Amino acid sequence: MSLGKLYRIAEEQTAFSIDYRLLGEVPTRWWGDFILTEYRHLANEGRYYIELEDGRRGMCAIHKEVGRAATGTPTRYRYSFKGIGGLNKSKE
């Protein structure tokens, strides 16, 4: 798994640290899954920006995987993500 960040679209200053797997990528679509590295509330579904370990970034829709909890106390859920458009290098 790789380390990345997840941002709510309306609140770019608030980041969630994630362990993610990029499972597939074509020029206009990409997808994978992740878990949060620390326990924080995350809406079950919604649109976010994800920043990958290599600095690429893109908008994605997330979905909590039912029955796919990772081990830990409190429970950390596994989420899937589907990219909307391409992945671009961050401008920072």
N, CA, C and O of each residue as an XYZ file, in Angstrom:
368
protein
N       0.857     -1.179      0.000
C       0.000      0.000      0.000
C       0.898      1.235      0.000
O       2.045      1.194      0.445
N       0.348      2.321     -0.506
C       1.085      3.579     -0.608
C       0.382      4.639      0.226
O      -0.824      4.555      0.460
N       1.134      5.631      0.671
C       0.560      6.714      1.467
C       0.092      7.845      0.565
O       0.768      8.207     -0.398
N      -1.075      8.399      0.888
C      -1.624      9.507      0.132
C      -2.481     10.376      1.026
O      -2.517     10.189      2.242
N      -3.173     11.332      0.414
C      -4.063     12.233      1.146
C      -5.388     12.320      0.415
O      -5.455     12.228     -0.811
N      -6.434     12.498      1.195
C      -7.779     12.649      0.668
C      -8.325     13.972      1.185
O      -8.223     14.263      2.377
N      -8.908     14.783      0.289
C      -9.458     16.089      0.651
C     -10.920     16.146      0.266
O     -11.296     15.698     -0.817
N     -11.755     16.698      1.150
C     -13.133     16.999      0.763
C     -13.077     18.148     -0.232
O     -12.269     19.064     -0.076
N     -13.913     18.111     -1.235
C     -13.878     19.143     -2.276
C     -14.089     20.533     -1.689
O     -13.382     21.467     -2.067
N     -15.029     20.693     -0.786
C     -15.343     22.008     -0.231
C     -14.335     22.462      0.825
O     -14.330     23.638      1.189
N     -13.487     21.570      1.326
C     -12.574     21.902      2.428
C     -11.167     21.411      2.117
O     -10.683     20.485      2.767
N     -10.502     22.013      1.136
C      -9.191     21.512      0.724
C      -8.148     21.558      1.823
O      -7.163     20.822      1.756
N      -8.330     22.400      2.836
C      -7.336     22.471      3.894
C      -7.424     21.285      4.860
O      -6.479     21.041      5.611
N      -8.527     20.549      4.858
C      -8.700     19.400      5.740
C      -8.340     18.132      4.986
O      -9.028     17.750      4.039
N      -7.261     17.480      5.406
C      -6.797     16.280      4.710
C      -6.953     15.055      5.604
O      -6.814     15.132      6.824
N      -7.242     13.934      4.974
C      -7.255     12.635      5.625
C      -6.044     11.874      5.100
O      -5.855     11.798      3.886
N      -5.228     11.316      5.970
C      -4.116     10.466      5.530
C      -4.670      9.084      5.220
O      -5.479      8.547      5.976
N      -4.228      8.506      4.096
C      -4.753      7.210      3.663
C      -3.623      6.275      3.232
O      -2.557      6.716      2.802
N      -3.881      4.982      3.358
C      -3.089      3.924      2.728
C      -3.930      3.459      1.550
O      -5.056      3.000      1.743
N      -3.409      3.567      0.336
C      -4.223      3.263     -0.842
C      -3.533      2.263     -1.763
O      -2.321      2.056     -1.703
N      -4.341      1.659     -2.607
C      -3.864      0.824     -3.715
C      -4.531      1.340     -4.980
O      -5.759      1.373     -5.069
N      -3.736      1.740     -5.948
C      -4.249      2.127     -7.261
C      -4.324      0.844     -8.073
O      -3.293      0.292     -8.459
N      -5.537      0.366     -8.334
C      -5.735     -0.941     -8.959
C      -5.779     -0.887    -10.480
O      -5.516     -1.891    -11.142
N      -6.106      0.260    -11.036
C      -6.174      0.385    -12.488
C      -6.132      1.837    -12.903
O      -6.539      2.728    -12.157
N      -5.627      2.064    -14.117
C      -5.528      3.438    -14.609
C      -5.471      3.433    -16.134
O      -4.659      2.734    -16.741
N      -6.347      4.222    -16.732
C      -6.313      4.537    -18.157
C      -6.388      6.065    -18.239
O      -6.663      6.693    -17.217
N      -6.161      6.694    -19.389
C      -6.084      8.158    -19.428
C      -7.264      8.911    -18.809
O      -7.067      9.986    -18.241
N      -8.466      8.383    -18.902
C      -9.624      9.126    -18.384
C     -10.288      8.487    -17.175
O     -11.271      9.024    -16.664
N      -9.778      7.357    -16.705
C     -10.367      6.684    -15.529
C      -9.252      6.054    -14.707
O      -8.204      5.689    -15.238
N      -9.489      5.931    -13.407
C      -8.569      5.249    -12.512
C      -9.366      4.829    -11.292
O     -10.392      5.437    -10.986
N      -8.915      3.805    -10.592
C      -9.696      3.265     -9.484
C      -8.787      2.511     -8.530
O      -7.662      2.139     -8.864
N      -9.315      2.299     -7.328
C      -8.558      1.573     -6.319
C      -9.324      1.517     -5.017
O     -10.545      1.669     -4.987
N      -8.581      1.293     -3.929
C      -9.201      1.275     -2.610
C      -8.239      1.851     -1.584
O      -7.044      1.993     -1.846
N      -8.776      2.184     -0.405
C      -7.942      2.759      0.652
C      -8.570      2.520      2.014
O      -9.748      2.182      2.133
N      -7.738      2.708      3.048
C      -8.199      2.802      4.429
C      -7.590      4.076      5.006
O      -6.522      4.512      4.577
N      -8.273      4.667      5.976
C      -7.728      5.834      6.671
C      -6.614      5.358      7.593
O      -6.728      4.287      8.189
N      -5.533      6.136      7.726
C      -4.433      5.726      8.597
C      -4.738      5.995     10.063
O      -4.084      5.430     10.939
N      -5.712      6.839     10.342
C      -6.140      7.103     11.719
C      -7.656      7.157     11.736
O      -8.282      7.408     10.706
N      -8.251      6.923     12.899
C      -9.703      6.908     12.975
C     -10.233      8.331     12.908
O      -9.978      9.142     13.797
N     -10.973      8.627     11.844
C     -11.671      9.897     11.672
C     -12.958      9.609     10.936
O     -13.058      8.640     10.183
N     -13.949     10.467     11.162
C     -15.230     10.283     10.477
C     -15.088     10.689      9.015
O     -14.557     11.753      8.697
N     -15.567      9.830      8.148
C     -15.572     10.090      6.712
C     -16.948      9.710      6.196
O     -17.432      8.609      6.460
N     -17.580     10.616      5.463
C     -18.903     10.321      4.907
C     -18.828      9.051      4.069
O     -17.832      8.809      3.388
N     -19.881      8.240      4.118
C     -19.896      6.961      3.402
C     -19.697      7.114      1.908
O     -19.083      6.255      1.274
N     -20.194      8.168      1.347
C     -20.069      8.401     -0.088
C     -19.834      9.883     -0.313
O     -20.152     10.705      0.546
N     -19.292     10.216     -1.440
C     -19.090     11.618     -1.767
C     -17.971     11.798     -2.757
O     -17.364     10.832     -3.219
N     -17.701     13.064     -3.081
C     -16.639     13.400     -4.029
C     -15.504     14.092     -3.283
O     -15.719     14.962     -2.439
N     -14.325     13.683     -3.618
C     -13.121     14.144     -2.947
C     -12.009     14.331     -3.965
O     -12.113     13.879     -5.105
N     -10.935     15.006     -3.540
C      -9.675     15.004     -4.270
C      -8.776     14.007     -3.572
O      -8.745     13.953     -2.343
N      -8.040     13.215     -4.344
C      -7.061     12.303     -3.776
C      -5.696     12.715     -4.312
O      -5.544     13.011     -5.497
N      -4.712     12.730     -3.427
C      -3.335     13.023     -3.824
C      -2.511     11.771     -3.596
O      -2.430     11.266     -2.476
N      -1.900     11.272     -4.661
C      -1.132     10.038     -4.598
C       0.299     10.309     -4.137
O       0.753     11.453     -4.119
N       0.991      9.251     -3.771
C       2.356      9.350     -3.257
C       3.308     10.018     -4.252
O       4.255     10.689     -3.843
N       3.066      9.840     -5.546
C       3.948     10.420     -6.567
C       3.594     11.869     -6.911
O       4.177     12.443     -7.831
N       2.639     12.469     -6.178
C       2.278     13.866     -6.377
C       1.141     14.102     -7.349
O       0.676     15.234     -7.488
N       0.682     13.059     -8.025
C      -0.462     13.236     -8.927
C      -1.724     13.383     -8.093
O      -1.815     12.895     -6.967
N      -2.696     14.074     -8.683
C      -3.916     14.389     -7.953
C      -5.101     14.372     -8.902
O      -4.968     14.709    -10.079
N      -6.265     13.977     -8.386
C      -7.468     13.988     -9.194
C      -8.716     13.896     -8.341
O      -8.663     13.559     -7.158
N      -9.844     14.205     -8.971
C     -11.127     14.130     -8.290
C     -11.633     12.696     -8.365
O     -11.464     12.016     -9.377
N     -12.261     12.244     -7.268
C     -12.782     10.879     -7.261
C     -14.058     10.804     -6.438
O     -14.329     11.657     -5.593
N     -14.822      9.773     -6.704
C     -15.995      9.432     -5.902
C     -15.591      8.251     -5.030
O     -14.908      7.340     -5.497
N     -16.013      8.260     -3.754
C     -15.670      7.159     -2.854
C     -16.927      6.431     -2.403
O     -18.036      6.962     -2.468
N     -16.725      5.210     -1.949
C     -17.827      4.390     -1.463
C     -17.289      3.437     -0.399
O     -16.292      2.751     -0.620
N     -17.961      3.399      0.767
C     -17.549      2.474      1.825
C     -17.903      1.057      1.407
O     -19.035      0.786      1.005
N     -16.940      0.156      1.503
C     -17.156     -1.245      1.151
C     -17.853     -1.950      2.314
O     -17.265     -2.103      3.384
N     -19.080     -2.374      2.118
C     -19.856     -3.048      3.152
C     -19.207     -4.386      3.466
O     -18.904     -5.168      2.565
N     -18.998     -4.643      4.748
C     -18.415     -5.913      5.169
C     -16.942     -6.034      4.860
O     -16.402     -7.141      4.887
N     -16.263     -4.920      4.564
C     -14.841     -4.965      4.213
C     -14.027     -4.161      5.222
O     -13.184     -3.352      4.834
N     -14.269     -4.373      6.485
C     -13.530     -3.649      7.509
C     -12.121     -4.216      7.630
O     -11.922     -5.429      7.569
N     -11.153     -3.332      7.801
C      -9.783     -3.754      8.078
C      -9.673     -3.993      9.581
O     -10.505     -3.508     10.348
N      -8.672     -4.724     10.000
C      -8.527     -5.000     11.426
C      -8.156     -3.735     12.170
O      -7.558     -2.815     11.612
N      -8.522     -3.707     13.440
C      -8.173     -2.574     14.282
C      -9.295     -2.221     15.220
O     -10.448     -2.595     15.003
N      -8.948     -1.486     16.282
C      -9.926     -1.004     17.235
C      -9.680      0.473     17.415
O      -8.587      0.825     17.856
N     -10.590      1.359     17.116
C     -11.887      1.076     16.520
C     -11.736      0.598     15.071
O     -10.679      0.738     14.457
N     -12.801      0.045     14.560
C     -12.792     -0.519     13.213
C     -12.449      0.548     12.180
O     -12.966      1.664     12.223
N     -11.577      0.187     11.262
C     -11.256      1.062     10.129
C     -11.841      0.412      8.887
O     -11.542     -0.741      8.577
N     -12.670      1.155      8.185
C     -13.345      0.617      7.011
C     -12.494      0.777      5.762
O     -11.666      1.683      5.662
N     -12.715     -0.113      4.821
C     -12.078     -0.024      3.508
C     -13.047      0.711      2.579
O     -14.249      0.443      2.587
N     -12.523      1.624      1.794
C     -13.302      2.403      0.838
C     -12.774      2.132     -0.564
O     -11.581      1.896     -0.749
N     -13.662      2.168     -1.545
C     -13.224      2.105     -2.938
C     -13.314      3.516     -3.504
O     -14.113      4.331     -3.042
N     -12.493      3.798     -4.503
C     -12.577      5.089     -5.178
C     -12.536      4.885     -6.681
O     -11.912      3.954     -7.190
N     -13.229      5.798     -7.385
C     -13.247      5.815     -8.848
C     -12.912      7.231     -9.281
O     -13.598      8.185     -8.915
N     -11.849      7.357    -10.064
C     -11.400      8.659    -10.518
C     -12.293      9.235    -11.592
O     -12.842      8.514    -12.425
N     -12.427     10.555    -11.558
C     -13.231     11.298    -12.516
C     -12.259     12.147    -13.323
O     -11.714     13.119    -12.799
N     -12.030     11.802    -14.586
C     -11.035     12.495    -15.401
C      -9.652     11.918    -15.158
O      -9.512     10.830    -14.599
N      -8.637     12.646    -15.578
C      -7.264     12.163    -15.458
C      -6.609     12.548    -14.146
O      -7.143     13.350    -13.380
N      -5.440     11.963    -13.895
C      -4.601     12.324    -12.756
C      -3.574     13.344    -13.233
O      -2.929     13.145    -14.262
N      -3.422     14.433    -12.488
C      -2.495     15.496    -12.873
C      -1.513     15.758    -11.749
O      -1.826     15.529    -10.581
N      -0.328     16.236    -12.095
C       0.658     16.613    -11.084
C       0.144     17.807    -10.297
O      -0.441     18.731    -10.863
N       0.370     17.782     -8.971
C      -0.016     18.892     -8.109
C       0.794     20.129     -8.492
O       1.949     20.007     -8.899
N       0.202     21.320     -8.368
C       0.879     22.562     -8.756
C       1.727     23.146     -7.647
O       2.285     24.230     -7.816
N       1.846     22.464     -6.518
C       2.636     22.979     -5.394
C       4.100     22.817     -5.647
O       4.917     23.196     -4.808
